């Protein structure tokens, strides 16, 4: 169920990516709900991340709002950058 205080969040990443793991753990620690899609296992997530990153994987790529028309996209954010987006 979406959190009424935050837009929906989609994390596109890989389990083997340290930045993806850190970002997911940070969101979980803050109690922020999000969807996680593995770009190395999900063809649709792979296509989406490549569209957003000039053909490559930049993980994590985190989308806020409607994934088709995100209001904000963060690429490999630090925890501070992620907090700033969540607290805005």
BAZAGU-587189 format. One line per field, with one value per residue: x, y, z of N, C-alpha, C in turn; residue in one letter; residue number from 0. Coordinates in steps of 0.2 Angstrom, whole numbers, padded with zeros to 4 digits. Each point is the difference from the previous one (the first is absolute). Layout:
N
n.xx	X, ...
n.yy	Y, ...
n.zz	Z, ...
ca.xx	X, ...
ca.yy	Y, ...
ca.zz	Z, ...
c.xx	X, ...
c.yy	Y, ...
c.zz	Z, ...
r	a, ...
k	NUM, ...
END
This chain:
88
n.xx	0004, -0001, 0005, -0006, 0006, 0000, 0003, -0003, 0004, 0004, 0003, 0004, 0002, 0005, -0002, 0004, -0004, 0006, -0001, -0002, 0004, 0005, -0002, -0001, 0006, 0002, -0003, 0002, 0006, -0002, -0001, 0004, -0007, 0002, 0000, 0002, 0004, 0002, 0004, 0003, -0006, -0002, -0002, -0006, 0002, 0003, -0005, -0003, 0004, 0000, -0007, 0000, 0004, -0003, -0005, 0002, 0003, -0004, 0004, -0005, -0005, -0001, -0006, -0002, -0006, -0004, 0002, -0006, -0002, 0006, -0002, 0004, 0006, 0002, 0006, 0001, -0005, 0003, 0001, 0004, 0002, 0000, 0003, 0003, 0000, 0001, 0004, 0001
n.yy	-0006, 0005, 0003, 0002, -0001, -0005, 0003, -0004, -0005, 0000, -0005, 0003, -0007, -0002, -0006, 0000, 0005, 0002, 0004, -0005, -0005, 0005, 0002, -0006, -0002, 0005, -0002, -0006, 0002, 0004, -0006, 0001, -0001, -0005, 0000, -0007, 0002, -0006, 0005, -0004, 0000, 0007, -0003, 0001, -0002, -0005, 0000, 0001, -0004, -0004, 0000, -0001, -0004, 0003, -0006, 0002, -0004, 0004, -0004, 0002, 0000, 0006, -0002, 0007, -0003, 0002, -0006, 0001, 0004, -0002, 0002, -0005, 0001, -0005, 0001, -0006, 0001, 0004, -0002, 0005, -0002, -0006, 0002, 0004, -0005, -0004, 0005, 0000
n.zz	0000, -0005, 0002, 0004, 0004, -0004, -0006, -0005, 0002, -0005, 0003, -0005, 0001, 0003, 0002, -0006, 0000, 0003, -0005, -0003, 0002, 0000, -0006, -0002, 0003, -0003, -0006, 0001, 0001, -0005, -0001, -0005, -0002, -0003, -0007, 0000, -0006, -0001, -0002, 0004, 0003, 0000, -0006, 0003, 0006, -0003, -0004, 0005, 0003, -0006, 0000, 0007, -0002, -0005, 0001, 0005, 0004, 0004, 0005, 0004, -0004, 0004, -0001, 0001, 0002, -0005, 0000, -0003, 0005, 0002, 0006, 0002, -0003, 0004, -0002, 0003, 0003, 0004, 0006, 0000, -0007, 0002, 0006, -0004, -0004, 0005, 0002, -0006
ca.xx	-0004, 0004, 0001, -0003, 0004, 0005, -0002, 0003, 0007, 0002, 0007, 0002, 0007, 0003, 0002, 0007, 0002, 0000, -0004, -0007, -0001, 0000, -0006, -0005, 0001, -0002, -0007, -0003, 0001, -0004, -0007, -0003, -0001, 0003, 0001, 0007, 0000, 0007, 0001, 0004, -0004, -0006, 0001, -0003, 0004, 0006, -0002, -0002, 0006, 0004, -0003, 0002, 0007, 0004, 0002, 0003, -0003, 0003, -0004, -0007, -0004, -0006, -0005, -0006, -0006, -0002, 0006, 0000, 0001, 0002, 0001, 0007, 0004, 0007, 0005, 0005, 0000, 0003, -0006, -0002, -0004, -0007, -0004, -0002, -0006, -0005, -0002, -0002
ca.yy	0006, 0006, 0005, 0007, 0005, 0000, -0003, -0007, 0000, -0006, -0001, -0005, -0001, -0007, -0003, 0000, 0007, 0002, 0006, -0002, -0003, 0005, 0004, -0004, 0000, 0007, 0001, -0005, 0003, 0006, -0003, 0003, -0005, 0001, -0006, -0001, -0004, -0002, 0001, -0006, -0005, 0002, 0003, 0007, 0004, 0001, 0004, 0006, 0003, 0002, 0007, 0005, 0001, 0000, -0006, -0003, -0001, 0005, -0003, 0000, 0005, 0000, 0004, 0002, 0002, -0005, -0003, 0002, 0007, 0001, 0007, 0001, -0006, 0000, -0005, -0001, 0006, -0001, 0000, 0007, 0002, -0004, 0003, 0007, -0001, -0002, 0005, 0006
ca.zz	0000, 0000, 0006, -0003, 0001, -0005, -0006, -0001, -0001, -0004, 0000, -0005, 0002, 0000, 0007, 0001, 0000, 0007, 0000, 0000, 0007, 0005, 0000, 0003, 0007, 0002, 0000, 0005, 0007, 0001, -0001, -0006, -0005, -0007, -0004, -0002, -0006, -0001, -0007, -0003, -0001, -0003, -0007, 0000, 0004, -0004, -0005, 0003, 0002, -0005, -0003, 0004, 0001, -0007, -0002, 0005, 0007, 0005, 0005, -0002, -0003, 0004, -0003, 0004, -0003, -0005, -0004, -0007, 0000, 0006, 0002, 0002, -0001, 0003, -0002, 0005, 0005, 0006, 0005, 0001, -0005, 0000, 0005, -0002, -0005, 0004, 0005, -0004
c.xx	0004, 0000, -0003, 0005, 0006, -0002, 0002, 0007, 0001, 0008, 0002, 0007, 0002, 0002, 0008, 0003, 0000, -0004, -0007, -0002, 0000, -0007, -0006, -0001, -0002, -0007, -0004, 0001, -0004, -0008, -0004, -0001, 0002, -0001, 0007, -0001, 0007, 0001, 0004, -0005, -0007, 0001, -0003, 0004, 0007, -0002, -0001, 0007, 0005, -0003, 0002, 0007, 0005, 0003, 0004, -0003, 0004, -0005, 0002, -0002, -0007, -0005, -0005, -0006, -0001, 0006, 0000, 0002, 0003, 0001, 0007, 0004, 0006, 0004, 0006, 0000, 0003, -0006, -0002, -0004, -0007, -0004, -0002, -0006, -0006, -0003, -0003, -0008
c.yy	0006, 0004, 0007, 0006, 0000, -0003, -0007, 0000, -0007, 0000, -0005, -0001, -0007, -0002, 0000, 0007, 0003, 0007, -0002, -0002, 0006, 0004, -0004, 0000, 0007, 0001, -0004, 0003, 0006, -0002, 0003, -0006, 0001, -0007, 0000, -0005, -0001, 0000, -0006, -0006, 0001, 0004, 0007, 0005, 0002, 0005, 0007, 0004, 0003, 0006, 0006, 0002, -0001, -0007, -0004, -0002, 0005, -0002, 0002, 0006, 0000, 0005, 0001, 0002, -0006, -0002, 0002, 0008, 0002, 0008, 0001, -0007, 0001, -0005, -0001, 0005, -0002, 0000, 0007, 0002, -0003, 0003, 0007, -0001, -0003, 0005, 0006, 0001
c.zz	0000, 0006, -0003, 0001, -0005, -0007, 0000, -0002, -0004, 0000, -0006, 0002, -0001, 0007, 0001, 0000, 0007, 0001, 0000, 0007, 0005, -0001, 0002, 0007, 0004, 0000, 0005, 0007, 0002, -0001, -0006, -0005, -0007, -0003, -0003, -0006, -0002, -0008, -0003, -0001, -0003, -0006, 0000, 0004, -0004, -0005, 0003, 0003, -0005, -0004, 0004, 0001, -0007, -0001, 0005, 0007, 0004, 0006, 0007, -0003, 0004, -0003, 0005, -0004, -0005, -0004, -0007, -0001, 0007, 0002, 0001, -0001, 0003, -0002, 0004, 0006, 0006, 0005, 0001, -0005, 0000, 0006, -0002, -0005, 0005, 0004, -0004, 0000
r	x, x, x, x, x, x, x, x, x, x, x, x, x, x, x, x, x, x, x, x, x, x, x, x, x, x, x, x, x, x, x, x, x, x, x, x, x, x, x, x, x, x, x, x, x, x, x, x, x, x, x, x, x, x, x, x, x, x, x, x, x, x, x, x, x, x, x, x, x, x, x, x, x, x, x, x, x, x, x, x, x, x, x, x, x, x, x, x
k	0, 1, 2, 3, 4, 5, 6, 7, 8, 9, 10, 11, 12, 13, 14, 15, 16, 17, 18, 19, 20, 21, 22, 23, 24, 25, 26, 27, 28, 29, 30, 31, 32, 33, 34, 35, 36, 37, 38, 39, 40, 41, 42, 43, 44, 45, 46, 47, 48, 49, 50, 51, 52, 53, 54, 55, 56, 57, 58, 59, 60, 61, 62, 63, 64, 65, 66, 67, 68, 69, 70, 71, 72, 73, 74, 75, 76, 77, 78, 79, 80, 81, 82, 83, 84, 85, 86, 87
END
